[in-house]
Amino acid sequence: MKNELFAYLAGAIDSDGTIGIKRSTYAMRVRKDAGAPVFSERVALRQVTPQIPNLLKKTFGGSLYITKPSVPKGKPLWSWAATDLRALECLTALMPFLRVKRKQAMNCLALRKVKRSSMKAKVRFGRGHAGAAARPKRLTDRMECLYENAKTLNRVGV
């Protein structure tokens, strides 16, 4: 039964969803307590009816909300979104069934691998907790590359 559910949800994500990487510089710009951007995996879906967004929320968690229409006479859209580990759980479950957005999902999973190695690299010897050292520039550069790749994969039009 789970495979049928995951195949159904993957079809919905393939048609009406988006898979990408969010880049936040808030801590650098506003709080001034970070030296590098924060990167997050992101999966989202918007539809006129609430059934599939509700099913995604029930299955993977995340956020459910209503967004204003993008055209003057449009209907409000039911929206679902998951980031970071919830997005990772969603992508891992749906990956075997994704057809259209498979490359975007693989790009997000690659970001998670870099983030895991970043967590290990940020532990200073003798300190024993994550975040004790700055993220190595090579890992930030790799995350930036994956972010740019996500933008390219999601580009609309010619």
C-alpha positions as CSV (number, residue, x, y, z in Angstrom):
1,M,0.0,0.0,0.0
2,K,2.9,2.4,0.8
3,N,4.3,2.0,-2.7
4,E,1.0,2.9,-4.2
5,L,0.8,6.0,-2.0
6,F,4.3,7.1,-2.8
7,A,3.8,6.5,-6.5
8,Y,0.7,8.7,-6.4
9,L,2.4,11.5,-4.4
10,A,5.4,11.3,-6.7
11,G,3.1,11.9,-9.7
12,A,1.6,14.9,-7.9
13,I,5.0,16.3,-7.2
14,D,6.1,15.6,-10.8
15,S,3.2,17.6,-12.1
16,D,2.4,20.4,-9.6
17,G,5.3,20.3,-7.2
18,T,8.7,21.9,-7.0
19,I,12.0,20.5,-5.6
20,G,14.8,22.8,-5.0
21,I,17.3,24.3,-2.6
22,K,16.7,27.4,-0.5
23,R,19.6,29.7,0.3
24,S,19.3,32.0,3.3
25,T,21.8,34.8,4.1
26,Y,19.7,36.2,7.0
27,A,22.2,35.3,9.7
28,M,25.0,36.9,7.6
29,R,23.1,40.1,6.7
30,V,20.9,40.8,9.7
31,R,22.2,39.0,12.8
32,K,25.8,39.2,11.6
33,D,26.6,35.9,13.4
34,A,27.4,33.7,10.5
35,G,30.1,33.7,7.9
36,A,28.3,31.6,5.2
37,P,24.7,31.1,3.9
38,V,22.4,28.4,5.2
39,F,21.2,25.9,2.5
40,S,18.0,23.9,2.9
41,E,16.4,21.1,0.8
42,R,12.8,22.1,-0.1
43,V,9.9,20.2,-1.6
44,A,6.6,22.0,-2.2
45,L,3.3,21.6,-4.0
46,R,0.4,24.0,-4.8
47,Q,-3.1,23.0,-6.0
48,V,-6.6,24.4,-6.1
49,T,-8.0,21.5,-4.1
50,P,-6.8,20.5,-0.6
51,Q,-6.8,16.7,-1.0
52,I,-3.2,16.1,-2.1
53,P,-1.6,18.9,0.0
54,N,-3.4,17.4,3.0
55,L,-2.2,13.9,2.1
56,L,1.4,15.1,1.8
57,K,1.1,16.8,5.2
58,K,-0.3,13.6,6.8
59,T,2.4,11.5,5.2
60,F,5.6,13.6,5.6
61,G,4.7,16.5,7.9
62,G,5.7,19.9,6.8
63,S,3.6,23.1,6.5
64,L,0.1,23.4,5.0
65,Y,-1.2,26.9,4.1
66,I,-3.3,28.8,1.6
67,T,-1.7,31.2,-0.8
68,K,-3.3,34.0,-2.7
69,P,-4.0,33.4,-6.4
70,S,-1.3,34.6,-8.8
71,V,-3.7,35.9,-11.4
72,P,-6.6,38.4,-10.9
73,K,-9.5,35.9,-11.2
74,G,-7.6,32.9,-9.9
75,K,-8.6,30.7,-6.9
76,P,-6.6,30.5,-3.7
77,L,-4.1,27.7,-3.7
78,W,-3.6,25.0,-1.1
79,S,0.1,24.8,-0.5
80,W,2.3,22.3,1.2
81,A,6.0,22.6,1.9
82,A,8.7,20.6,3.7
83,T,12.3,21.6,4.2
84,D,15.6,20.0,5.5
85,L,15.1,16.6,7.1
86,R,11.4,16.4,6.3
87,A,12.1,17.2,2.7
88,L,14.9,14.5,2.8
89,E,12.4,11.9,4.1
90,C,9.9,12.9,1.4
91,L,12.5,12.7,-1.4
92,T,13.9,9.4,-0.2
93,A,10.5,7.8,-0.2
94,L,9.4,9.3,-3.5
95,M,12.7,9.0,-5.5
96,P,11.9,5.5,-7.0
97,F,8.7,6.9,-8.5
98,L,9.8,10.4,-9.6
99,R,10.1,10.8,-13.4
100,V,10.0,14.5,-14.3
101,K,11.7,15.9,-11.2
102,R,14.2,13.1,-10.6
103,K,17.3,15.3,-11.3
104,Q,16.1,18.0,-8.9
105,A,15.6,15.3,-6.2
106,M,19.0,13.9,-6.8
107,N,20.5,17.4,-6.5
108,C,18.8,17.9,-3.1
109,L,20.0,14.5,-1.9
110,A,23.6,15.6,-2.9
111,L,23.2,18.7,-0.8
112,R,22.3,16.5,2.2
113,K,25.6,14.6,1.7
114,V,27.6,17.8,1.7
115,K,25.7,19.1,4.8
116,R,26.5,15.8,6.7
117,S,30.2,16.2,5.9
118,S,30.0,19.8,6.9
119,M,28.6,18.8,10.3
120,K,31.6,16.5,10.8
121,A,34.1,19.1,9.6
122,K,32.7,21.8,12.0
123,V,33.5,19.8,15.2
124,R,36.8,21.1,16.6
125,F,39.1,18.6,18.1
126,G,38.5,18.4,21.9
127,R,35.3,20.5,21.8
128,G,32.9,17.6,20.9
129,H,29.9,19.5,19.6
130,A,28.8,20.6,16.2
131,G,29.1,24.2,15.2
132,A,32.3,24.8,17.1
133,A,34.2,25.7,13.9
134,A,33.4,27.5,10.7
135,R,32.3,25.5,7.7
136,P,35.2,24.9,5.4
137,K,35.1,27.1,2.3
138,R,35.3,24.1,-0.1
139,L,32.0,22.8,1.4
140,T,30.3,26.2,1.2
141,D,31.4,26.4,-2.4
142,R,30.0,22.9,-3.1
143,M,26.7,23.9,-1.6
144,E,26.6,27.1,-3.6
145,C,27.2,25.0,-6.8
146,L,24.3,22.7,-5.9
147,Y,22.1,25.7,-5.2
148,E,22.9,27.2,-8.7
149,N,22.3,23.8,-10.3
150,A,18.8,23.7,-8.6
151,K,18.1,27.1,-10.1
152,T,19.1,25.9,-13.5
153,L,17.1,22.7,-13.2
154,N,14.0,24.6,-12.2
155,R,14.3,27.4,-14.8
156,V,11.1,28.0,-16.7
157,G,11.0,28.9,-20.4
158,V,13.9,29.0,-22.8
